[in-house]
């Protein structure tokens, strides 16, 4: 097999592939013999089908499969040997080649278009990226304290529905006229006013007492069809055939009674005697929130640094090739409008990934074998600790870690976590960022847009 590369642009190239019969014939003959050996066709004993018949029935398909296998194998080998950094996979340009005759095979010629990753450097010097920190004010502390009060609260009966009450009742299918449908669906379920997204439905249920009946829109009391099917104790398909609304007959109204902010709550949250008064309790809550938000700050800071590096590097991409590659690899047909609308986001993500890969390569931040081993052992120890159990040691721990390291998905997850930590630490050391206090809402917006 012969492969020639022709540069067709700054970041594109064409591979011209030629196969002679000497390349594919051995594989084709081997596959045909295997087909004959396993053939159980009518009129012939197993393994005794004449080769002429085997070739007539499956010869062309075997030839195509072998040629495709050889091309894929050799192109990958060519890319590795020549240290080419490709984007996506080479795209076939077979429509430009004439003379390939699958019925009378001889020399085959194919062309493949490649998109190449750009060559660029990353430089951290002179960059200024702030480290965002949430201003944990009294409002945030109170929100967390209120959540703790509810978390450890108790449920009590209420006379009329209000606020964040949970309503227990019968959900009954109605017909198109609004009457209860004979033999229709009926199931006892719960509706939480707190989580109802439709304001009109919440208003219709608020103020109602036990025994009240309210007609509700099926699409307004459930998140989706699966959720509605669970509420009615039926399957997904059945809820598609509802003719009218649903009647909700309230049987019970439950109201969460939050616990008091006192020593009992302090002890339940932080352990007996760990906090002596409310001031210390609130200080501890604030400290916990700051620690939680700092982990988020690390992630946002790393993304901000990557965004700044990407903009500074001004990475170029073979846009035309990538658009064709996206279209050919899409699960469903794409219109030009859909492609153009989605491409900028795809390109931005690819540029950031290329920049990240270059940083990892330049500064030696790839995860090492011993780091993966240590990460696996630490993860196992944490899992045992969550259940209050002592972690295994010695050979037992190494054996469990070995099982994790034998799973490719687990290795990727661990590698990504280690590299992410290294990148964040590297950016902090190189950029010495200034801390920037922001409101919670600003912080959320940064997390969404960074």
C-alpha positions as a Python dict, from the first residue, in 0.01 Angstrom:
ca = {
    (1, 'X'): (0, 0, 0),
    (2, 'X'): (123, 346, -86),
    (3, 'X'): (15, 666, 93),
    (4, 'X'): (106, 1014, -28),
    (5, 'X'): (25, 1339, 152),
    (6, 'X'): (-48, 1663, -30),
    (7, 'X'): (-88, 1988, 164),
    (8, 'X'): (-406, 2160, 47),
    (9, 'X'): (-413, 2451, 292),
    (10, 'X'): (-261, 2585, 611),
    (11, 'X'): (-437, 2324, 822),
    (12, 'X'): (-566, 2074, 566),
    (13, 'X'): (-409, 1796, 365),
    (14, 'X'): (-515, 1513, 134),
    (15, 'X'): (-399, 1155, 167),
    (16, 'X'): (-382, 960, -159),
    (17, 'X'): (-405, 589, -88),
    (18, 'X'): (-324, 316, -341),
    (19, 'X'): (-389, -55, -278),
    (20, 'X'): (-268, -332, -503),
    (21, 'X'): (-409, -687, -509),
    (22, 'X'): (-102, -798, -313),
    (23, 'X'): (-223, -580, -24),
    (24, 'X'): (-576, -709, 13),
    (25, 'X'): (-578, -1058, -146),
    (26, 'X'): (-432, -1247, 155),
    (27, 'X'): (-691, -1101, 391),
    (28, 'X'): (-976, -1161, 147),
    (29, 'X'): (-878, -1523, 91),
    (30, 'X'): (-848, -1584, 464),
    (31, 'X'): (-1193, -1432, 526),
    (32, 'X'): (-1349, -1636, 242),
    (33, 'X'): (-1203, -1959, 381),
    (34, 'X'): (-1348, -1869, 720),
    (35, 'X'): (-1686, -1805, 558),
    (36, 'X'): (-1671, -2142, 380),
    (37, 'X'): (-1570, -2322, 698),
    (38, 'X'): (-1868, -2181, 890),
    (39, 'X'): (-2125, -2175, 609),
    (40, 'X'): (-2446, -2373, 669),
    (41, 'X'): (-2625, -2306, 341),
    (42, 'X'): (-2916, -2523, 219),
    (43, 'X'): (-2810, -2816, 2),
    (44, 'X'): (-2456, -2837, 136),
    (45, 'X'): (-2297, -3001, 435),
    (46, 'X'): (-2127, -2763, 681),
    (47, 'X'): (-1788, -2659, 547),
    (48, 'X'): (-1847, -2817, 206),
    (49, 'X'): (-1991, -2522, 12),
    (50, 'X'): (-1786, -2476, -310),
    (51, 'X'): (-1559, -2171, -295),
    (52, 'X'): (-1703, -2045, -625),
    (53, 'X'): (-2046, -2016, -463),
    (54, 'X'): (-1902, -1854, -150),
    (55, 'X'): (-1726, -1594, -365),
    (56, 'X'): (-2039, -1529, -568),
    (57, 'X'): (-2256, -1476, -260),
    (58, 'X'): (-2028, -1287, -22),
    (59, 'X'): (-1707, -1219, -214),
    (60, 'X'): (-1777, -853, -284),
    (61, 'X'): (-1882, -778, 75),
    (62, 'X'): (-1570, -953, 207),
    (63, 'X'): (-1352, -752, -34),
    (64, 'X'): (-1506, -421, 72),
    (65, 'X'): (-1466, -504, 442),
    (66, 'X'): (-1103, -606, 399),
    (67, 'X'): (-1014, -296, 196),
    (68, 'X'): (-1183, -68, 451),
    (69, 'X'): (-1004, -247, 736),
    (70, 'X'): (-666, -217, 566),
    (71, 'X'): (-713, 151, 484),
    (72, 'X'): (-821, 238, 838),
    (73, 'X'): (-529, 45, 988),
    (74, 'X'): (-265, 189, 755),
    (75, 'X'): (-390, 548, 774),
    (76, 'X'): (-378, 536, 1156),
    (77, 'X'): (-28, 389, 1132),
    (78, 'X'): (76, 664, 888),
    (79, 'X'): (-59, 935, 1119),
    (80, 'X'): (130, 793, 1418),
    (81, 'X'): (458, 738, 1230),
    (82, 'X'): (452, 1092, 1091),
    (83, 'X'): (341, 1240, 1424),
    (84, 'X'): (48, 1418, 1262),
    (85, 'X'): (-195, 1592, 1497),
    (86, 'X'): (-529, 1551, 1328),
    (87, 'X'): (-868, 1692, 1416),
    (88, 'X'): (-1156, 1447, 1396),
    (89, 'X'): (-1089, 1167, 1147),
    (90, 'X'): (-989, 1179, 780),
    (91, 'X'): (-1293, 1216, 551),
    (92, 'X'): (-1319, 1003, 236),
    (93, 'X'): (-1326, 1184, -97),
    (94, 'X'): (-1407, 876, -303),
    (95, 'X'): (-1631, 1067, -542),
    (96, 'X'): (-1319, 1224, -696),
    (97, 'X'): (-1164, 888, -781),
    (98, 'X'): (-1255, 702, -1099),
    (99, 'X'): (-1166, 348, -1194),
    (100, 'X'): (-1236, 158, -869),
    (101, 'X'): (-1415, -155, -985),
    (102, 'X'): (-1535, -381, -706),
    (103, 'X'): (-1663, -641, -951),
    (104, 'X'): (-1325, -676, -1124),
    (105, 'X'): (-1084, -575, -848),
    (106, 'X'): (-737, -459, -931),
    (107, 'X'): (-558, -151, -803),
    (108, 'X'): (-777, 68, -580),
    (109, 'X'): (-725, 440, -526),
    (110, 'X'): (-883, 656, -257),
    (111, 'X'): (-845, 1008, -129),
    (112, 'X'): (-902, 1132, 225),
    (113, 'X'): (-919, 1488, 350),
    (114, 'X'): (-752, 1565, 683),
    (115, 'X'): (-788, 1855, 922),
    (116, 'X'): (-468, 1929, 1112),
    (117, 'X'): (-431, 2077, 1458),
    (118, 'X'): (-258, 2416, 1454),
    (119, 'X'): (91, 2466, 1592),
    (120, 'X'): (103, 2736, 1859),
    (121, 'X'): (260, 2820, 2193),
    (122, 'X'): (107, 2931, 2522),
    (123, 'X'): (259, 3203, 2735),
    (124, 'X'): (136, 3286, 3084),
    (125, 'X'): (361, 3587, 3137),
    (126, 'X'): (176, 3918, 3144),
    (127, 'X'): (-167, 3762, 3197),
    (128, 'X'): (-394, 3896, 3471),
    (129, 'X'): (-677, 3672, 3588),
    (130, 'X'): (-864, 3740, 3910),
    (131, 'X'): (-960, 3468, 4157),
    (132, 'X'): (-1336, 3508, 4228),
    (133, 'X'): (-1459, 3460, 4583),
    (134, 'X'): (-1820, 3472, 4698),
    (135, 'X'): (-1890, 3743, 4954),
    (136, 'X'): (-2055, 3519, 5213),
    (137, 'X'): (-2280, 3777, 5377),
    (138, 'X'): (-2547, 3743, 5644),
    (139, 'X'): (-2816, 3678, 5382),
    (140, 'X'): (-2635, 3368, 5255),
    (141, 'X'): (-2565, 3250, 5610),
    (142, 'X'): (-2933, 3289, 5702),
    (143, 'X'): (-3039, 3101, 5388),
    (144, 'X'): (-2816, 2810, 5490),
    (145, 'X'): (-2938, 2820, 5851),
    (146, 'X'): (-3300, 2816, 5731),
    (147, 'X'): (-3222, 2517, 5511),
    (148, 'X'): (-3075, 2336, 5814),
    (149, 'X'): (-3386, 2417, 6016),
    (150, 'X'): (-3602, 2263, 5746),
    (151, 'X'): (-3370, 1968, 5693),
    (152, 'X'): (-3407, 1862, 6056),
    (153, 'X'): (-3769, 1975, 6086),
    (154, 'X'): (-4080, 1762, 6136),
    (155, 'X'): (-4399, 1726, 5933),
    (156, 'X'): (-4727, 1837, 6089),
    (157, 'X'): (-5089, 1844, 5967),
    (158, 'X'): (-5227, 2177, 5845),
    (159, 'X'): (-5585, 2290, 5790),
    (160, 'X'): (-5538, 2485, 5466),
    (161, 'X'): (-5267, 2471, 5203),
    (162, 'X'): (-5013, 2750, 5184),
    (163, 'X'): (-4648, 2836, 5115),
    (164, 'X'): (-4437, 2524, 5081),
    (165, 'X'): (-4692, 2267, 5198),
    (166, 'X'): (-4708, 1914, 5060),
    (167, 'X'): (-5052, 1795, 4955),
    (168, 'X'): (-5145, 1427, 4964),
    (169, 'X'): (-5449, 1335, 4760),
    (170, 'X'): (-5614, 1141, 4480),
    (171, 'X'): (-5534, 1232, 4122),
    (172, 'X'): (-5832, 1130, 3906),
    (173, 'X'): (-5865, 1119, 3527),
    (174, 'X'): (-6141, 1332, 3369),
    (175, 'X'): (-6303, 1295, 3030),
    (176, 'X'): (-6330, 1564, 2763),
    (177, 'X'): (-6640, 1712, 2931),
    (178, 'X'): (-6468, 1751, 3268),
    (179, 'X'): (-6652, 1461, 3435),
    (180, 'X'): (-6476, 1177, 3613),
    (181, 'X'): (-6398, 916, 3348),
    (182, 'X'): (-6552, 573, 3424),
    (183, 'X'): (-6271, 319, 3461),
    (184, 'X'): (-6013, 596, 3423),
    (185, 'X'): (-5686, 641, 3604),
    (186, 'X'): (-5684, 720, 3975),
    (187, 'X'): (-5391, 717, 4214),
    (188, 'X'): (-5296, 868, 4548),
    (189, 'X'): (-4998, 1095, 4506),
    (190, 'X'): (-4834, 1410, 4643),
    (191, 'X'): (-4803, 1761, 4507),
    (192, 'X'): (-4553, 1999, 4668),
    (193, 'X'): (-4657, 2362, 4634),
    (194, 'X'): (-4293, 2464, 4674),
    (195, 'X'): (-4188, 2292, 4353),
    (196, 'X'): (-4485, 2375, 4131),
    (197, 'X'): (-4352, 2589, 3847),
    (198, 'X'): (-4692, 2702, 3721),
    (199, 'X'): (-4810, 3003, 3921),
    (200, 'X'): (-5178, 2956, 3828),
    (201, 'X'): (-5181, 2594, 3948),
    (202, 'X'): (-5011, 2692, 4275),
    (203, 'X'): (-5266, 2970, 4326),
    (204, 'X'): (-5554, 2730, 4258),
    (205, 'X'): (-5433, 2491, 4532),
    (206, 'X'): (-5328, 2752, 4785),
    (207, 'X'): (-5588, 2816, 5055),
    (208, 'X'): (-5770, 2487, 4991),
    (209, 'X'): (-5868, 2262, 5284),
    (210, 'X'): (-5876, 1884, 5324),
    (211, 'X'): (-6155, 1742, 5105),
    (212, 'X'): (-6135, 2020, 4846),
    (213, 'X'): (-6132, 1925, 4479),
    (214, 'X'): (-5933, 2118, 4218),
    (215, 'X'): (-5914, 2052, 3843),
    (216, 'X'): (-5554, 2073, 3727),
    (217, 'X'): (-5378, 2060, 3391),
    (218, 'X'): (-5174, 1735, 3364),
    (219, 'X'): (-4884, 1924, 3209),
    (220, 'X'): (-4872, 2174, 3496),
    (221, 'X'): (-4844, 1934, 3791),
    (222, 'X'): (-4561, 1716, 3654),
    (223, 'X'): (-4214, 1781, 3516),
    (224, 'X'): (-4267, 1558, 3212),
    (225, 'X'): (-4464, 1256, 3088),
    (226, 'X'): (-4252, 1011, 3288),
    (227, 'X'): (-4313, 1211, 3607),
    (228, 'X'): (-4688, 1225, 3531),
    (229, 'X'): (-4693, 848, 3468),
    (230, 'X'): (-4542, 791, 3814),
    (231, 'X'): (-4799, 1020, 3975),
    (232, 'X'): (-5081, 824, 3809),
    (233, 'X'): (-4913, 484, 3860),
    (234, 'X'): (-4925, 402, 3488),
    (235, 'X'): (-4685, 387, 3194),
    (236, 'X'): (-4550, 661, 2972),
    (237, 'X'): (-4768, 569, 2674),
    (238, 'X'): (-5094, 585, 2872),
    (239, 'X'): (-5055, 949, 2973),
    (240, 'X'): (-5042, 1048, 2605),
    (241, 'X'): (-5409, 951, 2575),
    (242, 'X'): (-5556, 1171, 2850),
    (243, 'X'): (-5865, 1342, 2705),
    (244, 'X'): (-5912, 1619, 2960),
    (245, 'X'): (-5774, 1749, 3285),
    (246, 'X'): (-5720, 1576, 3618),
    (247, 'X'): (-5913, 1615, 3940),
    (248, 'X'): (-5701, 1646, 4253),
    (249, 'X'): (-5893, 1563, 4572),
    (250, 'X'): (-5696, 1673, 4879),
    (251, 'X'): (-5675, 1406, 5153),
    (252, 'X'): (-5401, 1551, 5375),
    (253, 'X'): (-5200, 1870, 5403),
    (254, 'X'): (-4851, 1838, 5548),
    (255, 'X'): (-4645, 2134, 5662),
    (256, 'X'): (-4279, 2122, 5751),
    (257, 'X'): (-4214, 2266, 6095),
    (258, 'X'): (-3855, 2391, 6108),
    (259, 'X'): (-3658, 2327, 6425),
    (260, 'X'): (-3548, 2613, 6646),
    (261, 'X'): (-3199, 2759, 6623),
    (262, 'X'): (-3081, 2620, 6956),
    (263, 'X'): (-2830, 2383, 7110),
    (264, 'X'): (-3015, 2079, 6977),
    (265, 'X'): (-2964, 2201, 6618),
    (266, 'X'): (-2600, 2291, 6686),
    (267, 'X'): (-2533, 1939, 6813),
    (268, 'X'): (-2714, 1769, 6523),
    (269, 'X'): (-2520, 1964, 6261),
    (270, 'X'): (-2169, 1973, 6410),
    (271, 'X'): (-2169, 1715, 6687),
    (272, 'X'): (-2243, 1737, 7056),
    (273, 'X'): (-2071, 2030, 7228),
    (274, 'X'): (-1880, 2142, 6916),
    (275, 'X'): (-2067, 2476, 6912),
    (276, 'X'): (-2178, 2655, 7227),
    (277, 'X'): (-2396, 2944, 7107),
    (278, 'X'): (-2570, 3092, 6803),
    (279, 'X'): (-2288, 3332, 6721),
    (280, 'X'): (-2039, 3046, 6703),
    (281, 'X'): (-2291, 2840, 6505),
    (282, 'X'): (-2333, 3113, 6243),
    (283, 'X'): (-1957, 3162, 6226),
    (284, 'X'): (-1918, 2788, 6162),
    (285, 'X'): (-2187, 2799, 5893),
    (286, 'X'): (-2010, 3091, 5725),
    (287, 'X'): (-1679, 2906, 5734),
    (288, 'X'): (-1839, 2601, 5574),
    (289, 'X'): (-1996, 2807, 5297),
    (290, 'X'): (-1665, 2980, 5224),
    (291, 'X'): (-1494, 2642, 5197),
    (292, 'X'): (-1764, 2509, 4966),
    (293, 'X'): (-1754, 2817, 4744),
    (294, 'X'): (-1373, 2810, 4732),
    (295, 'X'): (-1385, 2472, 4557),
    (296, 'X'): (-1616, 2633, 4301),
    (297, 'X'): (-1378, 2930, 4284),
    (298, 'X'): (-1095, 2698, 4183),
    (299, 'X'): (-1300, 2560, 3896),
    (300, 'X'): (-1410, 2904, 3775),
    (301, 'X'): (-1058, 3047, 3806),
    (302, 'X'): (-917, 2763, 3599),
    (303, 'X'): (-1179, 2820, 3330),
    (304, 'X'): (-1113, 3196, 3330),
    (305, 'X'): (-741, 3130, 3289),
    (306, 'X'): (-804, 2888, 3004),
    (307, 'X'): (-1036, 3139, 2838),
    (308, 'X'): (-774, 3414, 2862),
    (309, 'X'): (-502, 3182, 2728),
    (310, 'X'): (-722, 3076, 2438),
    (311, 'X'): (-792, 3437, 2344),
    (312, 'X'): (-422, 3523, 2372),
    (313, 'X'): (-313, 3224, 2162),
    (314, 'X'): (-559, 3315, 1883),
    (315, 'X'): (-582, 2952, 1774),
    (316, 'X'): (-682, 2899, 1410),
    (317, 'X'): (-892, 2603, 1294),
    (318, 'X'): (-967, 2442, 955),
    (319, 'X'): (-1328, 2556, 977),
    (320, 'X'): (-1441, 2424, 640),
    (321, 'X'): (-1310, 2075, 712),
    (322, 'X'): (-1455, 2069, 1063),
    (323, 'X'): (-1798, 2171, 938),
    (324, 'X'): (-1792, 1889, 686),
    (325, 'X'): (-1672, 1648, 955),
    (326, 'X'): (-1953, 1753, 1191),
    (327, 'X'): (-2214, 1712, 918),
    (328, 'X'): (-2088, 1365, 820),
    (329, 'X'): (-2072, 1244, 1181),
    (330, 'X'): (-2407, 1386, 1292),
    (331, 'X'): (-2663, 1132, 1412),
    (332, 'X'): (-2931, 1308, 1209),
    (333, 'X'): (-2927, 1527, 898),
    (334, 'X'): (-2816, 1887, 963),
    (335, 'X'): (-2935, 2194, 779),
    (336, 'X'): (-2689, 2468, 691),
    (337, 'X'): (-2865, 2691, 944),
    (338, 'X'): (-2826, 2439, 1225),
    (339, 'X'): (-2461, 2381, 1137),
    (340, 'X'): (-2374, 2750, 1128),
    (341, 'X'): (-2563, 2815, 1452),
    (342, 'X'): (-2389, 2536, 1644),
    (343, 'X'): (-2039, 2564, 1501),
    (344, 'X'): (-1910, 2869, 1698),
    (345, 'X'): (-1973, 2690, 2029),
    (346, 'X'): (-1807, 2372, 1901),
    (347, 'X'): (-1506, 2566, 1771),
    (348, 'X'): (-1465, 2756, 2098),
    (349, 'X'): (-1469, 2433, 2297),
    (350, 'X'): (-1217, 2271, 2062),
    (351, 'X'): (-982, 2572, 2085),
    (352, 'X'): (-989, 2557, 2465),
    (353, 'X'): (-917, 2184, 2459),
    (354, 'X'): (-621, 2238, 2225),
    (355, 'X'): (-487, 2513, 2451),
    (356, 'X'): (-529, 2294, 2759),
    (357, 'X'): (-348, 2007, 2589),
    (358, 'X'): (-63, 2243, 2497),
    (359, 'X'): (-33, 2370, 2856),
    (360, 'X'): (-25, 2013, 2988),
    (361, 'X'): (242, 1920, 2733),
    (362, 'X'): (459, 2231, 2781),
    (363, 'X'): (465, 2226, 3160),
    (364, 'X'): (462, 1849, 3214),
    (365, 'X'): (125, 1834, 3393),
    (366, 'X'): (13, 1491, 3269),
    (367, 'X'): (-96, 1240, 3535),
    (368, 'X'): (173, 986, 3619),
    (369, 'X'): (125, 619, 3700),
    (370, 'X'): (201, 657, 4070),
    (371, 'X'): (-42, 949, 4092),
    (372, 'X'): (-321, 740, 3940),
    (373, 'X'): (-243, 460, 4186),
    (374, 'X'): (-251, 700, 4483),
    (375, 'X'): (-574, 860, 4358),
    (376, 'X'): (-743, 519, 4327),
    (377, 'X'): (-639, 423, 4681),
    (378, 'X'): (-759, 756, 4819),
    (379, 'X'): (-1092, 718, 4642),
    (380, 'X'): (-1140, 369, 4786),
    (381, 'X'): (-1056, 492, 5137),
    (382, 'X'): (-1309, 776, 5102),
    (383, 'X'): (-1580, 533, 4990),
    (384, 'X'): (-1524, 314, 5297),
    (385, 'X'): (-1518, 621, 5524),
    (386, 'X'): (-1860, 730, 5397),
    (387, 'X'): (-2005, 410, 5541),
    (388, 'X'): (-1807, 436, 5865),
    (389, 'X'): (-1588, 139, 5774),
    (390, 'X'): (-1209, 108, 5802),
    (391, 'X'): (-1035, 117, 5465),
    (392, 'X'): (-851, -195, 5347),
    (393, 'X'): (-473, -188, 5368),
    (394, 'X'): (-171, -346, 5204),
    (395, 'X'): (-237, -605, 4936),
    (396, 'X'): (-615, -579, 4973),
    (397, 'X'): (-607, -206, 4900),
    (398, 'X'): (-365, -253, 4610),
    (399, 'X'): (-586, -525, 4462),
    (400, 'X'): (-894, -301, 4474),
    (401, 'X'): (-697, -12, 4324),
    (402, 'X'): (-575, -247, 4051),
    (403, 'X'): (-932, -326, 3954),
    (404, 'X'): (-1008, 44, 3920),
    (405, 'X'): (-693, 97, 3713),
    (406, 'X'): (-803, -183, 3482),
    (407, 'X'): (-1117, 8, 3383),
    (408, 'X'): (-1051, 255, 3099),
    (409, 'X'): (-1341, 481, 3197),
    (410, 'X'): (-1220, 492, 3559),
    (411, 'X'): (-867, 574, 3444),
    (412, 'X'): (-995, 861, 3229),
    (413, 'X'): (-1201, 998, 3519),
    (414, 'X'): (-905, 980, 3756),
    (415, 'X'): (-663, 1123, 3499),
    (416, 'X'): (-895, 1418, 3430),
    (417, 'X'): (-931, 1490, 3803),
    (418, 'X'): (-555, 1482, 3863),
    (419, 'X'): (-475, 1699, 3560),
    (420, 'X'): (-747, 1945, 3657),
    (421, 'X'): (-591, 1984, 4003),
    (422, 'X'): (-246, 2029, 3850),
    (423, 'X'): (-369, 2293, 3606),
    (424, 'X'): (-539, 2492, 3879),
    (425, 'X'): (-230, 2479, 4102),
    (426, 'X'): (-6, 2573, 3809),
    (427, 'X'): (-218, 2873, 3714),
    (428, 'X'): (-225, 2991, 4075),
    (429, 'X'): (154, 2965, 4103),
    (430, 'X'): (228, 3130, 3767),
    (431, 'X'): (-36, 3403, 3768),
    (432, 'X'): (-47, 3489, 4140),
    (433, 'X'): (-410, 3599, 4100),
    (434, 'X'): (-573, 3873, 4305),
    (435, 'X'): (-880, 3772, 4501),
    (436, 'X'): (-1197, 3940, 4382),
    (437, 'X'): (-1500, 3942, 4613),
    (438, 'X'): (-1827, 3913, 4422),
    (439, 'X'): (-2192, 3868, 4517),
    (440, 'X'): (-2351, 3524, 4499),
    (441, 'X'): (-2547, 3621, 4187),
    (442, 'X'): (-2233, 3751, 4015),
    (443, 'X'): (-2055, 3430, 4109),
    (444, 'X'): (-2333, 3218, 3958),
    (445, 'X'): (-2316, 3424, 3639),
    (446, 'X'): (-1939, 3377, 3622),
    (447, 'X'): (-1984, 3000, 3662),
    (448, 'X'): (-2230, 3008, 3373),
    (449, 'X'): (-2026, 3222, 3134),
    (450, 'X'): (-1658, 3157, 3212),
}
